[in-house]
Amino acid sequence: MNLLRETHFNNLGEQKIGKVRDIYIQPDKIILVSTDRHSSFDRIIAHIPHKGQLLNQISAFWFDATKDIISNHFLEVPDPNVLVAKKCTPLPIEMVVRGYMTGVTGTSLWVNYSKGQRDFGNFTLPDGMVKNQKLEIPVINPTTKSDEHDQPITPKEILEQNLVSKEVWDEVADKSIKLFIRGREIAEKAGFILVDTKYEFGIDESGRVVLIDEIHTPDSSRFWQKAVYEERFAKGEEPEYFDKEFLRLWFKDNCDPYNDPVLPEAPKEMVEELSKRYIMIYEGITGNKFIGAGENENIIDRIENNLKKFNV
């Protein structure tokens, strides 16, 4: 498999290695290189063919499709795996918007609800809800932002800790719901349900709040197949996933993914299936045919050549 596992470019500025992206920092911009690393449970669990390119190109589509709702940091895509963005000061919270009661990670709505939590700070859920049930209205379920482990946090705690001002909180909360509604509408036309997602915001050089990082990718969002959701939910069956949830579930069933020092290798057929699902989301939502790197293409050389104009 032709995988982009990591990059080490010496002429693009200071490098910061994220969970999935290699980030190169310049005085007025950042260069985000999306790799094929696959992160869940706060660690890398697999490498998925074409994943970096797919996430990068899906984000580019969504940044354009939502720029009327809020400005974003997008500047250009000089390479299939690379997004060049305005340098912004990130807000120290992630805005998680949820439309359904689901999830398997420690910050997910279902895991905390199943443990007895009903009051989530800015919304309260009734007893008797079941996994994968649709919420009456989308809810904001923010977390802290950490390179290691995000933690749930309430709007009240965000303001008490002065993580953002009341004015900024009100703006990002409003924009998050509007972005989610736009995403849900576009996804449904393509036959998908946008179940939940996360947004990150920053402050640009003029002091404006802007959308940063990525948007509505299968990495930051959960997608289900719309056509079979109702039938499967009525039977108590899991939805048909078009995101990384089924791979998460495999790791939950076969190890302790938060605590085991070494994880089992993800099954080859599941890795290939996830790549296919990401391609289906890309093609369905964007309407474009996906053309990935060839088996013998040197992705590193291609990226380096396409980024020459950004050398410092």
PASEBA-1860 file (N, C-alpha, C; in nm, 3 decimals):
! residues 312
1> MNLLRETH> 0.084/-0.120/0.000/0.000/0.000/0.000/0.087/0.125/0.000 ~ 0.048/0.223/-0.077/0.122/0.348/-0.086/0.069/0.442/0.022 ~ 0.141/0.452/0.132/0.094/0.527/0.247/0.184/0.647/0.276 ~ 0.122/0.757/0.319/0.197/0.872/0.368/0.191/0.867/0.520 ~ 0.296/0.813/0.580/0.298/0.794/0.725/0.345/0.918/0.800 ~ 0.442/0.989/0.743/0.499/1.107/0.809/0.580/1.187/0.710 ~ 0.607/1.312/0.745/0.692/1.397/0.661/0.797/1.464/0.749 ~ 0.909/1.499/0.686/1.016/1.568/0.757/1.081/1.668/0.661
9> FNNLGEQK> 1.004/1.770/0.622/1.059/1.872/0.533/1.136/1.975/0.615 ~ 1.257/2.006/0.570/1.344/2.094/0.647/1.336/2.241/0.606 ~ 1.262/2.270/0.499/1.265/2.406/0.446/1.128/2.473/0.444 ~ 1.036/2.426/0.528/0.901/2.483/0.530/0.869/2.555/0.660 ~ 0.967/2.565/0.748/0.943/2.631/0.876/0.941/2.531/0.990 ~ 0.909/2.581/1.108/0.904/2.498/1.228/0.797/2.390/1.213 ~ 0.831/2.266/1.248/0.735/2.156/1.234/0.672/2.121/1.367 ~ 0.540/2.100/1.362/0.467/2.046/1.476/0.394/1.923/1.427
17> IGKVRDIY> 0.409/1.811/1.497/0.346/1.686/1.454/0.217/1.666/1.533 ~ 0.104/1.668/1.464/-0.024/1.642/1.527/-0.060/1.496/1.517 ~ -0.182/1.464/1.558/-0.226/1.325/1.553/-0.230/1.274/1.409 ~ -0.280/1.357/1.319/-0.297/1.317/1.180/-0.217/1.405/1.085 ~ -0.202/1.531/1.118/-0.133/1.625/1.029/0.008/1.659/1.077 ~ 0.094/1.680/0.979/0.223/1.741/1.005/0.209/1.889/0.970 ~ 0.237/1.975/1.066/0.210/2.118/1.051/0.343/2.193/1.044 ~ 0.355/2.278/0.942/0.474/2.361/0.926/0.432/2.506/0.944
25> IQPDKIIL> 0.500/2.573/1.037/0.459/2.707/1.080/0.549/2.812/1.020 ~ 0.488/2.908/0.951/0.559/3.021/0.894/0.505/3.149/0.956 ~ 0.571/3.263/0.935/0.529/3.387/1.003/0.383/3.424/0.982 ~ 0.332/3.407/0.860/0.195/3.452/0.833/0.101/3.340/0.790 ~ 0.150/3.219/0.784/0.067/3.108/0.737/0.113/2.977/0.799 ~ 0.029/2.876/0.788/0.068/2.741/0.828/0.041/2.647/0.712 ~ 0.124/2.545/0.701/0.111/2.445/0.595/0.072/2.314/0.662 ~ -0.048/2.266/0.630/-0.103/2.147/0.693/-0.092/2.029/0.597
33> VSTDRHSS> -0.008/1.933/0.631/0.009/1.814/0.548/-0.070/1.700/0.612 ~ -0.173/1.654/0.542/-0.257/1.546/0.595/-0.196/1.411/0.560 ~ -0.159/1.335/0.662/-0.100/1.203/0.641/-0.210/1.097/0.643 ~ -0.169/0.972/0.630/-0.263/0.860/0.634/-0.272/0.799/0.774 ~ -0.215/0.869/0.874/-0.227/0.821/1.012/-0.374/0.826/1.054 ~ -0.412/0.726/1.132/-0.551/0.717/1.177/-0.555/0.718/1.329 ~ -0.617/0.819/1.386/-0.616/0.839/1.530/-0.752/0.812/1.592 ~ -0.752/0.735/1.699/-0.868/0.716/1.787/-0.814/0.682/1.924
41> FDRIIAHI> -0.892/0.707/2.028/-0.851/0.676/2.165/-0.721/0.747/2.200 ~ -0.702/0.867/2.140/-0.585/0.950/2.169/-0.453/0.886/2.128 ~ -0.457/0.802/2.024/-0.334/0.741/1.974/-0.353/0.699/1.829 ~ -0.244/0.667/1.762/-0.251/0.619/1.624/-0.284/0.471/1.627 ~ -0.394/0.432/1.558/-0.435/0.291/1.561/-0.415/0.222/1.426 ~ -0.394/0.299/1.319/-0.378/0.237/1.187/-0.333/0.343/1.088 ~ -0.299/0.298/0.967/-0.271/0.387/0.854/-0.365/0.345/0.741 ~ -0.438/0.441/0.687/-0.545/0.413/0.591/-0.507/0.469/0.454
49> PHKGQLLN> -0.502/0.386/0.349/-0.465/0.435/0.216/-0.553/0.552/0.171 ~ -0.489/0.656/0.118/-0.554/0.775/0.061/-0.621/0.865/0.164 ~ -0.615/0.827/0.291/-0.691/0.901/0.392/-0.653/1.049/0.398 ~ -0.524/1.077/0.397/-0.481/1.216/0.407/-0.533/1.301/0.292 ~ -0.522/1.248/0.171/-0.571/1.321/0.055/-0.722/1.341/0.063 ~ -0.793/1.237/0.101/-0.939/1.247/0.109/-0.983/1.351/0.211 ~ -0.922/1.348/0.328/-0.959/1.445/0.432/-0.928/1.587/0.387 ~ -0.813/1.604/0.323/-0.773/1.736/0.279/-0.869/1.792/0.175
57> QISAFWFD> -0.906/1.709/0.079/-0.993/1.756/-0.030/-1.138/1.771/0.016 ~ -1.182/1.688/0.111/-1.316/1.707/0.166/-1.323/1.838/0.244 ~ -1.222/1.866/0.324/-1.219/1.992/0.398/-1.224/2.112/0.304 ~ -1.146/2.106/0.196/-1.145/2.216/0.101/-1.285/2.240/0.044 ~ -1.357/2.131/0.014/-1.495/2.143/-0.035/-1.582/2.213/0.068 ~ -1.576/2.169/0.194/-1.664/2.223/0.298/-1.628/2.366/0.334 ~ -1.499/2.400/0.335/-1.463/2.540/0.362/-1.529/2.632/0.260 ~ -1.531/2.591/0.134/-1.594/2.672/0.031/-1.746/2.673/0.047
65> ATKDIISN> -1.804/2.560/0.087/-1.950/2.548/0.097/-2.009/2.616/0.219 ~ -1.923/2.660/0.313/-1.974/2.722/0.436/-1.917/2.862/0.460 ~ -1.843/2.916/0.364/-1.777/3.045/0.385/-1.875/3.160/0.401 ~ -2.001/3.139/0.357/-2.103/3.243/0.378/-2.152/3.245/0.523 ~ -2.132/3.135/0.597/-2.172/3.130/0.737/-2.066/3.193/0.826 ~ -1.940/3.159/0.801/-1.829/3.215/0.877/-1.702/3.207/0.792 ~ -1.618/3.309/0.804/-1.489/3.306/0.734/-1.403/3.194/0.790 ~ -1.310/3.146/0.708/-1.223/3.038/0.753/-1.077/3.067/0.716
73> HFLEVPDP> -0.989/2.979/0.757/-0.846/3.004/0.740/-0.792/2.953/0.606 ~ -0.875/2.898/0.522/-0.832/2.837/0.395/-0.770/2.940/0.300 ~ -0.653/2.906/0.245/-0.590/2.989/0.142/-0.581/2.915/0.009 ~ -0.520/2.796/0.010/-0.509/2.720/-0.115/-0.472/2.575/-0.087 ~ -0.490/2.492/-0.191/-0.451/2.350/-0.186/-0.346/2.329/-0.296 ~ -0.217/2.345/-0.262/-0.113/2.330/-0.364/-0.079/2.186/-0.398 ~ -0.127/2.093/-0.317/-0.103/1.950/-0.336/-0.224/1.875/-0.280 ~ -0.257/1.757/-0.335/-0.373/1.684/-0.284/-0.373/1.659/-0.134
81> NVLVAKKC> -0.255/1.650/-0.073/-0.246/1.625/0.071/-0.220/1.750/0.153 ~ -0.220/1.867/0.091/-0.174/1.987/0.162/-0.275/2.100/0.153 ~ -0.299/2.163/0.268/-0.379/2.284/0.274/-0.293/2.394/0.335 ~ -0.288/2.507/0.269/-0.218/2.624/0.321/-0.322/2.718/0.381 ~ -0.298/2.762/0.503/-0.400/2.837/0.575/-0.340/2.962/0.640 ~ -0.427/3.059/0.665/-0.388/3.177/0.740/-0.348/3.136/0.882 ~ -0.249/3.203/0.934/-0.208/3.176/1.071/-0.305/3.245/1.166 ~ -0.362/3.169/1.257/-0.459/3.221/1.353/-0.421/3.175/1.493
89> TPLPIEMV> -0.479/3.239/1.591/-0.462/3.195/1.730/-0.578/3.103/1.767 ~ -0.553/2.974/1.784/-0.664/2.880/1.810/-0.731/2.907/1.945 ~ -0.862/2.891/1.949/-0.933/2.893/2.077/-0.907/2.760/2.148 ~ -0.900/2.761/2.281/-0.860/2.639/2.356/-0.975/2.542/2.381 ~ -1.078/2.546/2.297/-1.190/2.453/2.310/-1.226/2.397/2.174 ~ -1.289/2.280/2.175/-1.344/2.223/2.053/-1.496/2.222/2.066 ~ -1.562/2.266/1.961/-1.708/2.274/1.962/-1.765/2.147/1.899 ~ -1.809/2.056/1.983/-1.865/1.930/1.937/-2.016/1.947/1.926
97> VRGYMTGV> -2.070/1.921/1.808/-2.214/1.930/1.786/-2.266/1.789/1.760 ~ -2.371/1.752/1.832/-2.424/1.616/1.823/-2.572/1.620/1.784 ~ -2.607/1.532/1.689/-2.746/1.521/1.648/-2.810/1.390/1.691 ~ -2.726/1.297/1.743/-2.776/1.165/1.781/-2.707/1.120/1.910 ~ -2.772/1.029/1.981/-2.718/0.970/2.103/-2.632/0.850/2.065 ~ -2.500/0.870/2.058/-2.415/0.759/2.013/-2.271/0.781/2.060 ~ -2.182/0.690/2.018/-2.040/0.703/2.047/-1.987/0.596/2.139 ~ -1.854/0.574/2.134/-1.790/0.473/2.220/-1.671/0.528/2.297
105> TGTSLWVN> -1.628/0.652/2.269/-1.512/0.708/2.337/-1.554/0.776/2.468 ~ -1.456/0.811/2.548/-1.484/0.867/2.680/-1.556/1.001/2.678 ~ -1.546/1.075/2.568/-1.615/1.205/2.560/-1.750/1.195/2.490 ~ -1.788/1.077/2.445/-1.910/1.064/2.364/-2.036/1.078/2.450 ~ -2.143/1.120/2.385/-2.270/1.142/2.454/-2.324/1.011/2.511 ~ -2.323/0.904/2.430/-2.381/0.778/2.475/-2.306/0.718/2.594 ~ -2.174/0.722/2.590/-2.096/0.664/2.700/-2.128/0.735/2.830 ~ -2.134/0.867/2.829/-2.163/0.941/2.952/-2.310/0.928/2.993
113> YSKGQRDF> -2.399/0.924/2.896/-2.541/0.905/2.926/-2.564/0.767/2.988 ~ -2.499/0.665/2.931/-2.518/0.528/2.981/-2.462/0.511/3.123 ~ -2.373/0.602/3.164/-2.320/0.599/3.301/-2.410/0.675/3.398 ~ -2.518/0.734/3.344/-2.613/0.802/3.431/-2.618/0.953/3.418 ~ -2.529/1.012/3.338/-2.531/1.157/3.325/-2.653/1.202/3.243 ~ -2.721/1.305/3.293/-2.836/1.361/3.222/-2.818/1.511/3.198 ~ -2.752/1.577/3.292/-2.728/1.721/3.281/-2.591/1.743/3.219 ~ -2.588/1.802/3.101/-2.462/1.826/3.031/-2.424/1.975/3.030
121> GNFTLPDG> -2.481/2.049/3.123/-2.443/2.190/3.140/-2.533/2.285/3.066 ~ -2.538/2.273/2.935/-2.623/2.361/2.855/-2.743/2.288/2.797 ~ -2.758/2.160/2.828/-2.878/2.085/2.790/-2.893/1.966/2.883 ~ -3.016/1.922/2.899/-3.047/1.806/2.984/-3.126/1.705/2.900 ~ -3.090/1.579/2.912/-3.157/1.474/2.836/-3.248/1.392/2.926 ~ -3.360/1.345/2.873/-3.453/1.266/2.955/-3.405/1.123/2.974 ~ -3.461/1.056/3.073/-3.437/0.913/3.090/-3.498/0.837/2.972 ~ -3.451/0.714/2.952/-3.514/0.625/2.857/-3.463/0.634/2.714
129> MVKNQKLE> -3.363/0.716/2.689/-3.309/0.722/2.554/-3.222/0.600/2.528 ~ -3.207/0.564/2.401/-3.128/0.447/2.364/-3.020/0.487/2.265 ~ -2.922/0.399/2.253/-2.810/0.428/2.163/-2.858/0.448/2.019 ~ -2.799/0.547/1.955/-2.823/0.583/1.814/-2.956/0.653/1.790 ~ -3.024/0.694/1.898/-3.149/0.767/1.885/-3.122/0.912/1.843 ~ -3.208/0.966/1.757/-3.194/1.104/1.713/-3.238/1.199/1.824 ~ -3.161/1.305/1.846/-3.198/1.406/1.943/-3.303/1.499/1.883 ~ -3.383/1.561/1.968/-3.487/1.651/1.918/-3.426/1.768/1.841
137> IPVINPTT> -3.319/1.824/1.894/-3.245/1.931/1.826/-3.096/1.905/1.846 ~ -3.010/1.952/1.755/-2.866/1.936/1.775/-2.820/2.007/1.903 ~ -2.724/1.948/1.971/-2.672/2.006/2.096/-2.523/2.030/2.083 ~ -2.475/2.128/2.159/-2.332/2.157/2.166/-2.277/2.092/2.291 ~ -2.172/2.012/2.274/-2.114/1.932/2.381/-1.963/1.954/2.380 ~ -1.916/2.074/2.420/-1.776/2.111/2.398/-1.676/2.029/2.479 ~ -1.552/2.031/2.433/-1.443/1.967/2.507/-1.325/2.064/2.513 ~ -1.236/2.035/2.605/-1.108/2.103/2.605/-1.028/2.055/2.484
145> KSDEHDQP> -0.922/2.124/2.451/-0.840/2.085/2.337/-0.702/2.049/2.387 ~ -0.661/1.926/2.357/-0.533/1.877/2.407/-0.471/1.784/2.304 ~ -0.338/1.783/2.297/-0.269/1.689/2.210/-0.278/1.547/2.266 ~ -0.317/1.534/2.393/-0.319/1.403/2.457/-0.461/1.352/2.477 ~ -0.541/1.422/2.557/-0.675/1.370/2.586/-0.773/1.484/2.609 ~ -0.871/1.498/2.518/-0.974/1.600/2.532/-1.067/1.562/2.646 ~ -1.116/1.664/2.718/-1.207/1.639/2.829/-1.335/1.719/2.809 ~ -1.453/1.660/2.840/-1.577/1.736/2.832/-1.572/1.857/2.925
153> ITPKEILE> -1.635/1.966/2.882/-1.640/2.088/2.961/-1.771/2.159/2.929 ~ -1.831/2.221/3.027/-1.958/2.289/3.005/-1.933/2.435/2.966 ~ -2.030/2.498/2.899/-2.017/2.642/2.870/-1.991/2.725/2.995 ~ -2.058/2.691/3.105/-2.037/2.765/3.230/-1.892/2.755/3.275 ~ -1.833/2.636/3.267/-1.693/2.618/3.306/-1.600/2.692/3.212 ~ -1.634/2.693/3.082/-1.553/2.766/2.984/-1.545/2.914/3.019 ~ -1.659/2.971/3.056/-1.663/3.114/3.090/-1.599/3.139/3.227 ~ -1.623/3.051/3.324/-1.563/3.067/3.457/-1.411/3.060/3.451
161> QNLVSKEV> -1.359/2.975/3.363/-1.213/2.962/3.350/-1.155/3.064/3.253 ~ -1.242/3.148/3.199/-1.201/3.253/3.106/-1.126/3.199/2.986 ~ -1.169/3.081/2.938/-1.106/3.023/2.820/-1.140/3.105/2.696 ~ -1.263/3.155/2.690/-1.304/3.252/2.588/-1.400/3.350/2.654 ~ -1.422/3.465/2.591/-1.516/3.562/2.644/-1.659/3.520/2.614 ~ -1.754/3.581/2.684/-1.896/3.552/2.659/-1.932/3.586/2.514 ~ -1.878/3.694/2.462/-1.907/3.735/2.325/-1.857/3.631/2.225 ~ -1.735/3.583/2.247/-1.679/3.483/2.157/-1.755/3.352/2.170
169> WDEVADKS> -1.789/3.312/2.293/-1.864/3.188/2.312/-1.997/3.194/2.236 ~ -2.068/3.305/2.252/-2.198/3.317/2.184/-2.182/3.306/2.033 ~ -2.075/3.364/1.980/-2.053/3.359/1.835/-2.021/3.218/1.787 ~ -1.928/3.150/1.855/-1.891/3.016/1.808/-2.004/2.916/1.830 ~ -2.084/2.936/1.934/-2.199/2.848/1.956/-2.301/2.866/1.843 ~ -2.328/2.989/1.808/-2.423/3.018/1.699/-2.372/2.963/1.566 ~ -2.246/2.989/1.536/-2.190/2.944/1.408/-2.181/2.793/1.401 ~ -2.153/2.727/1.514/-2.141/2.581/1.515/-2.273/2.516/1.477
177> IKLFIRGR> -2.382/2.565/1.532/-2.513/2.508/1.498/-2.546/2.534/1.352 ~ -2.517/2.652/1.302/-2.545/2.684/1.162/-2.460/2.599/1.068 ~ -2.334/2.577/1.103/-2.247/2.492/1.021/-2.300/2.348/1.020 ~ -2.343/2.301/1.136/-2.394/2.164/1.145/-2.520/2.147/1.060 ~ -2.609/2.244/1.067/-2.733/2.236/0.987/-2.700/2.236/0.838 ~ -2.606/2.320/0.795/-2.565/2.322/0.654/-2.503/2.186/0.617 ~ -2.418/2.135/0.703/-2.355/2.006/0.675/-2.456/1.894/0.666 ~ -2.553/1.895/0.755/-2.656/1.792/0.755/-2.738/1.795/0.626
185> EIAEKAGF> -2.772/1.916/0.582/-2.852/1.930/0.459/-2.777/1.877/0.337 ~ -2.650/1.912/0.324/-2.572/1.868/0.209/-2.548/1.718/0.215 ~ -2.518/1.667/0.335/-2.493/1.522/0.351/-2.618/1.442/0.315 ~ -2.735/1.488/0.359/-2.857/1.412/0.332/-2.887/1.404/0.183 ~ -2.856/1.508/0.109/-2.877/1.504/-0.036/-2.788/1.399/-0.102 ~ -2.676/1.369/-0.037/-2.584/1.267/-0.089/-2.613/1.129/-0.032 ~ -2.716/1.117/0.053/-2.754/0.987/0.108/-2.689/0.954/0.241 ~ -2.632/1.054/0.308/-2.566/1.031/0.437/-2.634/1.110/0.548
193> ILVDTKYE> -2.620/1.063/0.669/-2.660/1.138/0.788/-2.534/1.192/0.854 ~ -2.525/1.323/0.873/-2.418/1.381/0.953/-2.463/1.369/1.098 ~ -2.402/1.277/1.171/-2.446/1.240/1.305/-2.394/1.337/1.409 ~ -2.265/1.361/1.407/-2.202/1.459/1.495/-2.070/1.501/1.435 ~ -2.013/1.606/1.489/-1.889/1.659/1.433/-1.823/1.750/1.535 ~ -1.704/1.795/1.504/-1.639/1.895/1.589/-1.586/2.008/1.502 ~ -1.590/2.128/1.558/-1.536/2.246/1.491/-1.430/2.309/1.580 ~ -1.329/2.364/1.514/-1.229/2.442/1.585/-1.228/2.583/1.527
201> FGIDESGR> -1.211/2.679/1.615/-1.213/2.818/1.575/-1.085/2.887/1.622 ~ -1.053/2.997/1.557/-0.937/3.077/1.596/-0.966/3.224/1.575 ~ -0.871/3.305/1.616/-0.880/3.450/1.597/-0.774/3.490/1.495 ~ -0.816/3.557/1.387/-0.720/3.595/1.283/-0.652/3.727/1.317 ~ -0.568/3.776/1.224/-0.486/3.894/1.252/-0.569/4.021/1.274 ~ -0.693/4.020/1.226/-0.779/4.137/1.244/-0.872/4.124/1.365 ~ -0.858/4.014/1.439/-0.939/3.995/1.558/-1.072/3.925/1.534 ~ -1.094/3.877/1.411/-1.219/3.807/1.380/-1.212/3.661/1.423
209> VVLIDEIH> -1.327/3.606/1.459/-1.338/3.462/1.482/-1.351/3.394/1.347 ~ -1.267/3.293/1.321/-1.272/3.220/1.194/-1.268/3.070/1.222 ~ -1.320/2.994/1.127/-1.317/2.848/1.133/-1.179/2.799/1.090 ~ -1.120/2.707/1.166/-0.986/2.657/1.134/-0.986/2.504/1.134 ~ -0.868/2.448/1.114/-0.843/2.303/1.119/-0.909/2.232/1.002 ~ -1.017/2.157/1.025/-1.086/2.084/0.920/-1.236/2.095/0.943 ~ -1.315/2.049/0.846/-1.459/2.057/0.863/-1.528/1.942/0.790 ~ -1.616/1.875/0.863/-1.703/1.770/0.811/-1.628/1.661/0.735
217> TPDSSRFW> -1.512/1.623/0.786/-1.441/1.509/0.729/-1.484/1.382/0.804 ~ -1.459/1.264/0.748/-1.489/1.140/0.820/-1.401/1.119/0.943 ~ -1.301/1.204/0.961/-1.217/1.198/1.081/-1.277/1.280/1.195 ~ -1.332/1.396/1.160/-1.386/1.485/1.262/-1.536/1.469/1.278 ~ -1.597/1.385/1.195/-1.743/1.371/1.193/-1.782/1.225/1.185 ~ -1.905/1.199/1.225/-1.961/1.066/1.215/-2.068/1.069/1.105 ~ -2.060/0.975/1.011/-2.158/0.965/0.903/-2.223/0.828/0.905 ~ -2.355/0.827/0.882/-2.428/0.701/0.866/-2.497/0.699/0.731
225> QKAVYEER> -2.527/0.580/0.685/-2.603/0.563/0.562/-2.750/0.596/0.590 ~ -2.803/0.697/0.522/-2.937/0.745/0.550/-3.044/0.640/0.519 ~ -3.031/0.568/0.407/-3.138/0.482/0.356/-3.176/0.370/0.452 ~ -3.082/0.324/0.534/-3.110/0.208/0.619/-3.115/0.242/0.767 ~ -3.100/0.370/0.802/-3.094/0.405/0.944/-3.220/0.367/1.020 ~ -3.336/0.409/0.970/-3.461/0.385/1.043/-3.486/0.236/1.065 ~ -3.466/0.157/0.960/-3.489/0.013/0.970/-3.395/-0.052/1.071 ~ -3.268/-0.016/1.065/-3.170/-0.077/1.155/-3.193/-0.030/1.299
233> FAKGEEPE> -3.227/0.097/1.316/-3.253/0.148/1.450/-3.373/0.077/1.513 ~ -3.479/0.056/1.435/-3.598/-0.011/1.484/-3.568/-0.154/1.529 ~ -3.470/-0.218/1.466/-3.431/-0.355/1.502/-3.327/-0.359/1.613 ~ -3.282/-0.242/1.658/-3.177/-0.238/1.759/-3.039/-0.268/1.704 ~ -3.024/-0.255/1.573/-2.895/-0.282/1.508/-2.814/-0.153/1.494 ~ -2.684/-0.170/1.483/-2.598/-0.055/1.462/-2.621/0.004/1.323 ~ -2.608/0.135/1.307/-2.622/0.195/1.174/-2.512/0.148/1.080 ~ -2.528/0.176/0.953/-2.423/0.147/0.856/-2.327/0.265/0.857
241> YFDKEFLR> -2.209/0.243/0.911/-2.112/0.350/0.932/-2.040/0.386/0.803 ~ -2.014/0.516/0.787/-1.927/0.562/0.679/-1.816/0.648/0.738 ~ -1.773/0.610/0.855/-1.665/0.681/0.923/-1.579/0.576/0.994 ~ -1.503/0.619/1.092/-1.410/0.528/1.157/-1.470/0.452/1.275 ~ -1.601/0.465/1.296/-1.662/0.403/1.413/-1.648/0.252/1.415 ~ -1.664/0.185/1.301/-1.657/0.039/1.302/-1.516/-0.009/1.337 ~ -1.414/0.070/1.301/-1.277/0.034/1.339/-1.255/0.060/1.488 ~ -1.312/0.168/1.538/-1.308/0.193/1.683/-1.370/0.075/1.759
249> LWFKDNCD> -1.486/0.030/1.712/-1.555/-0.080/1.780/-1.471/-0.208/1.779 ~ -1.400/-0.234/1.669/-1.315/-0.353/1.662/-1.206/-0.345/1.769 ~ -1.144/-0.228/1.784/-1.039/-0.215/1.885/-1.096/-0.226/2.026 ~ -1.216/-0.170/2.048/-1.279/-0.183/2.180/-1.306/-0.329/2.214 ~ -1.340/-0.410/2.111/-1.372/-0.551/2.133/-1.248/-0.638/2.147 ~ -1.133/-0.592/2.097/-1.014/-0.678/2.091/-0.898/-0.634/2.179 ~ -0.914/-0.522/2.250/-0.808/-0.476/2.340/-0.863/-0.365/2.428 ~ -0.777/-0.312/2.514/-0.811/-0.192/2.591/-0.736/-0.077/2.523
257> PYNDPVLP> -0.801/-0.008/2.427/-0.726/0.086/2.344/-0.673/0.209/2.417 ~ -0.729/0.240/2.532/-0.677/0.354/2.609/-0.553/0.318/2.690 ~ -0.544/0.191/2.733/-0.442/0.155/2.831/-0.339/0.052/2.785 ~ -0.371/-0.033/2.688/-0.273/-0.132/2.644/-0.153/-0.063/2.581 ~ -0.031/-0.098/2.624/0.087/-0.032/2.568/0.106/-0.061/2.419 ~ 0.068/-0.180/2.376/0.080/-0.217/2.234/-0.057/-0.264/2.187 ~ -0.102/-0.211/2.075/-0.231/-0.249/2.020/-0.216/-0.356/1.912 ~ -0.317/-0.440/1.894/-0.311/-0.535/1.782/-0.316/-0.460/1.650
265> EAPKEMVE> -0.265/-0.522/1.545/-0.269/-0.459/1.414/-0.411/-0.465/1.358 ~ -0.455/-0.352/1.304/-0.589/-0.349/1.245/-0.598/-0.447/1.130 ~ -0.706/-0.524/1.120/-0.721/-0.621/1.011/-0.713/-0.551/0.874 ~ -0.639/-0.613/0.783/-0.617/-0.556/0.651/-0.749/-0.526/0.580 ~ -0.844/-0.619/0.591/-0.971/-0.599/0.520/-1.050/-0.482/0.577 ~ -1.034/-0.455/0.707/-1.104/-0.342/0.768/-1.039/-0.210/0.726 ~ -0.907/-0.212/0.717/-0.834/-0.093/0.670/-0.876/-0.059/0.527 ~ -0.881/-0.160/0.442/-0.921/-0.137/0.302/-1.066/-0.092/0.293
273> ELSKRYIM> -1.151/-0.149/0.377/-1.293/-0.111/0.376/-1.311/0.034/0.420 ~ -1.235/0.076/0.521/-1.245/0.215/0.566/-1.202/0.311/0.457 ~ -1.096/0.277/0.386/-1.052/0.360/0.274/-1.163/0.373/0.169 ~ -1.229/0.262/0.139/-1.339/0.265/0.041/-1.454/0.354/0.089 ~ -1.483/0.347/0.218/-1.594/0.428/0.271/-1.561/0.576/0.266 ~ -1.436/0.610/0.296/-1.396/0.751/0.287/-1.410/0.800/0.143 ~ -1.373/0.715/0.048/-1.386/0.753/-0.094/-1.533/0.773/-0.129 ~ -1.621/0.687/-0.078/-1.764/0.701/-0.106/-1.819/0.831/-0.050
281> IYEGITGN> -1.775/0.869/0.068/-1.819/0.996/0.126/-1.770/1.112/0.041 ~ -1.643/1.108/0.004/-1.586/1.215/-0.079/-1.663/1.230/-0.210 ~ -1.682/1.120/-0.279/-1.747/1.127/-0.410/-1.895/1.164/-0.397 ~ -1.961/1.111/-0.293/-2.102/1.139/-0.275/-2.128/1.285/-0.242 ~ -2.047/1.341/-0.153/-2.072/1.477/-0.106/-2.020/1.581/-0.205 ~ -1.901/1.559/-0.260/-1.844/1.660/-0.350/-1.893/1.646/-0.493 ~ -1.937/1.525/-0.532/-1.975/1.502/-0.671/-1.857/1.481/-0.764 ~ -1.738/1.472/-0.708/-1.615/1.454/-0.788/-1.567/1.310/-0.781
289> KFIGAGEN> -1.507/1.264/-0.889/-1.444/1.133/-0.891/-1.310/1.141/-0.818 ~ -1.286/1.047/-0.726/-1.160/1.051/-0.653/-1.048/0.989/-0.735 ~ -0.937/1.060/-0.743/-0.817/1.010/-0.810/-0.703/1.016/-0.709 ~ -0.664/0.901/-0.658/-0.560/0.897/-0.556/-0.422/0.873/-0.614 ~ -0.324/0.875/-0.527/-0.186/0.851/-0.569/-0.172/0.708/-0.621 ~ -0.095/0.691/-0.728/-0.069/0.559/-0.782/0.018/0.477/-0.689 ~ 0.015/0.347/-0.707/0.088/0.257/-0.618/0.237/0.286/-0.618 ~ 0.291/0.331/-0.732/0.435/0.356/-0.741/0.471/0.505/-0.732
297> ENIIDRIE> 0.371/0.589/-0.708/0.399/0.733/-0.698/0.469/0.764/-0.567 ~ 0.571/0.849/-0.574/0.640/0.892/-0.453/0.569/1.017/-0.399 ~ 0.487/0.997/-0.298/0.404/1.106/-0.247/0.490/1.216/-0.185 ~ 0.594/1.176/-0.114/0.683/1.274/-0.050/0.747/1.365/-0.156 ~ 0.799/1.306/-0.262/0.861/1.385/-0.369/0.759/1.479/-0.434 ~ 0.639/1.429/-0.455/0.535/1.513/-0.517/0.502/1.633/-0.429 ~ 0.484/1.609/-0.299/0.452/1.718/-0.207/0.567/1.819/-0.203 ~ 0.689/1.768/-0.192/0.806/1.857/-0.185/0.813/1.945/-0.309
305> NNLKKFNV> 0.788/1.888/-0.424/0.791/1.965/-0.549/0.679/2.070/-0.554 ~ 0.560/2.032/-0.508/0.446/2.124/-0.511/0.455/2.236/-0.408 ~ 0.543/2.218/-0.308/0.555/2.319/-0.203/0.680/2.405/-0.216 ~ 0.748/2.395/-0.328/0.874/2.470/-0.345/0.854/2.619/-0.323 ~ 0.742/2.673/-0.368/0.721/2.818/-0.357/0.704/2.864/-0.212 ~ 0.685/2.766/-0.120/0.669/2.800/0.021/0.797/2.781/0.102 ~ 0.906/2.743/0.032/1.032/2.724/0.105/1.077/2.851/0.173 ~ 1.131/2.835/0.292/1.182/2.951/0.367/1.329/2.929/0.402
END
